[in-house]
Amino acid sequence: MLKMLPVRKLWNSLMGITMANVSNLAAKQERLAPKNICRFCQGHLSQTLCDLGMSPPSNRYLREDQLKDMEPFYPLHAYVCDKCFLVQLEQFHTAEEIFAHDYAYFSSYSSSWMAHCQRYCEQMQKQYGIGKSSLVIEIASNDGYLLQNFVKAGIPALGIEPAANVAKVAIEKCVPTRVEFFGVACAKKLVAEGRQADLLLGNNVLAHVPDLNDFVLGLKILLAPKGVITFEFPHLLKLMEENQFDTIYHEHFCYFSLLAISKVFAHHGLTIFDVEELPTHGGSLRIHACHQGHRTLTDGYQDVLKKELTFGLDQISTYEKFAQQVRVTKQKLLEFLIEAKQQGKKIAGYGAAAKGNTLLNYCGIRGDFLDYVVDLNPHKQNMFLPGTHIPIYAPEKIKETKPDYVLILPWNIRDEVANTHAYIKEWGGKFVVPIPTVKVL
């Protein structure tokens, strides 16, 4: 007689699921279950900055054969901690899932960004004496877009990049790169190898860090005694002043003011002593930090902090007003698109950017409004945008189809795009930007 299996065990066996897999899945779900707890101070999160509804992961581009598959959507709800004023999202997927082997973001496809990074490298050499006896380490070094400048100057450099396919491109450029996530464990490993950074930098990575305290403590460990840290990130003040809600997406766990990030760094024994305001990404900060007690605060730091306090970033009432601004921007963009379509206009999008995916999904803009989008990045071409399933082509598609309007989704590089593709004026085409409000250029 056959021995009868318990019903649950038989079901799992038929479904190809082992109890170990069930346990692992349950553990992952428990780890990522939204707990509404501040990433930094562990305070309870109850105050909303804005709720953008349900949205897919912004960099989860689709192949044609995936268009009929079930697509994951998660709440895109930004909160502000009423204790430390850190703006943040709940976490619904792991960093490993975000930076998978087919991660599609490569930094080297914007000429204006590349020029910005070259100027940075020159500045660091002059300002802090970074030279051939120094060690420069970049966290989230991507495709070597920045470190290649130090390598060419003969300055020792090391990149730490979690996406293997992107790191491979950096290595091909002769930029030494380790495929690894950064945190305390990684920092201790490097220090044990005799490496500490004289210049430790990261551009637009701080927002991507789910375990903020582990990351910043890792910076403290890896920084040489007299070393300097620089980090660049979009400024929360600009996000709120200029309605840049489309920079909110699942891959960005946090949105920083100087007020909030100063508290995080100070908690881990680091002092932010200088701040530069930059035009990149719609308005960013570059913070300069060191071990506590090594440098004094500059006027640059004091000036930015004063702007934030004048705006009211230390008052919850300021954050409560933002959601209405977002709704108005959505309404005005849809009004423009509806009117254009009723007039028989053809509309294309420029840039398969993450910020564009937030905008399109929140506003419900799909193929009925945008015929297609174009992007310089060949890794995105012939794919489809997440959620909206709008096809992505090479920029040459614009010349082929001659649209009446080109909606620039990465509005932070609108001048670069408009100058490069000025030929659309030949058939009367016009560029449109959606943020901070709809504007025909």
ZIWO-V140897 format. One record per backbone hydrogen bond with DSSP energy under -0.5 kcal/mol. NH is the residue of the N-H (numbers start at 1). CO is the residue of the C=O. Records with the same first field share a line. If there is no record, write none. Layout:
NH = CO  CO
//
This chain:
10 = 6
11 = 7
12 = 8
13 = 9
14 = 10
15 = 11
16 = 13
17 = 12
18 = 16
22 = 18
23 = 19
24 = 20
25 = 21
26 = 22
27 = 23
28 = 24
29 = 25
30 = 26
31 = 27
32 = 28
33 = 29
38 = 43
42 = 38
45 = 36
46 = 44
47 = 80
48 = 46
49 = 78
50 = 78
52 = 50  76
55 = 74
60 = 57
61 = 59
62 = 384
66 = 63
67 = 64
69 = 66
74 = 55
76 = 53
77 = 75
78 = 50  76
79 = 88
80 = 47
81 = 86
85 = 81
87 = 85  255
88 = 79
89 = 253
90 = 77
92 = 90
98 = 94
99 = 95
100 = 97  98
103 = 100
106 = 104
109 = 106
110 = 107
111 = 109
114 = 110
115 = 111
116 = 112
117 = 113
118 = 114
119 = 115
120 = 116
121 = 117
122 = 118
123 = 119
124 = 120
125 = 121
126 = 122
127 = 123
128 = 124
129 = 125
130 = 124
134 = 131
136 = 156
137 = 135  199
138 = 158
139 = 201
140 = 160
141 = 160
144 = 141
148 = 144
149 = 146
150 = 146
151 = 147
152 = 148
153 = 149
154 = 151
155 = 150
156 = 134  154
158 = 136
159 = 176
160 = 138
161 = 178
164 = 162
167 = 163
168 = 164
169 = 165  166
170 = 166
171 = 167
172 = 168
173 = 169  170
174 = 171
175 = 170
176 = 174
178 = 159
180 = 178
187 = 183
188 = 184
189 = 185
190 = 186
191 = 187
192 = 188
193 = 189
194 = 191
195 = 190
196 = 194
197 = 222
198 = 135
199 = 135
200 = 228
201 = 137  199
202 = 230
203 = 139
204 = 202  232
208 = 205
209 = 206
210 = 208
212 = 210
215 = 211
216 = 212
217 = 213
218 = 214
219 = 215
220 = 216
221 = 217
222 = 218
223 = 219
224 = 197
227 = 224
228 = 198
229 = 289
230 = 200
231 = 287
232 = 202
233 = 285
235 = 283
236 = 256
238 = 235
239 = 235
240 = 236
241 = 237
242 = 238
243 = 240
244 = 239
245 = 243
247 = 244
248 = 245
249 = 247
252 = 249
253 = 207  251
254 = 207
255 = 87
256 = 234
261 = 257
262 = 258
263 = 259
264 = 260
265 = 261
266 = 262
267 = 263
268 = 264  265
269 = 266
270 = 265
271 = 290
273 = 271  288
274 = 288
276 = 286
278 = 276  284
282 = 279
283 = 280
284 = 278
285 = 233
286 = 276
287 = 231  285
288 = 274
289 = 229
290 = 271
292 = 269
294 = 291
298 = 273
302 = 298
303 = 299
304 = 300
305 = 301
306 = 302
307 = 303
308 = 304
309 = 305
310 = 306
311 = 307
312 = 308
313 = 308
315 = 312
318 = 315
319 = 315  316
320 = 316
321 = 317  318
322 = 319
324 = 321
325 = 321
326 = 322
327 = 323
328 = 324
329 = 325
330 = 326
331 = 327
332 = 328
333 = 329
334 = 330
335 = 331
336 = 332
337 = 333
338 = 334
339 = 335
340 = 336
341 = 337
342 = 338
343 = 339
344 = 341
345 = 340
348 = 405
349 = 372
350 = 407
351 = 349  374
353 = 351
357 = 353
358 = 354
359 = 355
360 = 356
361 = 357
362 = 358
363 = 359
364 = 360
365 = 360
366 = 364
369 = 366
370 = 366
371 = 347  369
373 = 391
374 = 349
375 = 393
378 = 376
380 = 377
381 = 377
382 = 392
383 = 380
384 = 62
385 = 390
388 = 386
389 = 385
392 = 383
393 = 373
397 = 394
398 = 395
399 = 395
400 = 396
401 = 397
402 = 398
404 = 346
405 = 346
406 = 430
407 = 348  405
408 = 406  432
409 = 350  407
410 = 350
411 = 409
413 = 410
414 = 411
417 = 413
418 = 414
419 = 415
420 = 416
421 = 417
422 = 419
424 = 421
425 = 422
426 = 423
427 = 424
428 = 425
429 = 424
430 = 404
432 = 406
433 = 439
434 = 408
439 = 433
441 = 431  439
//
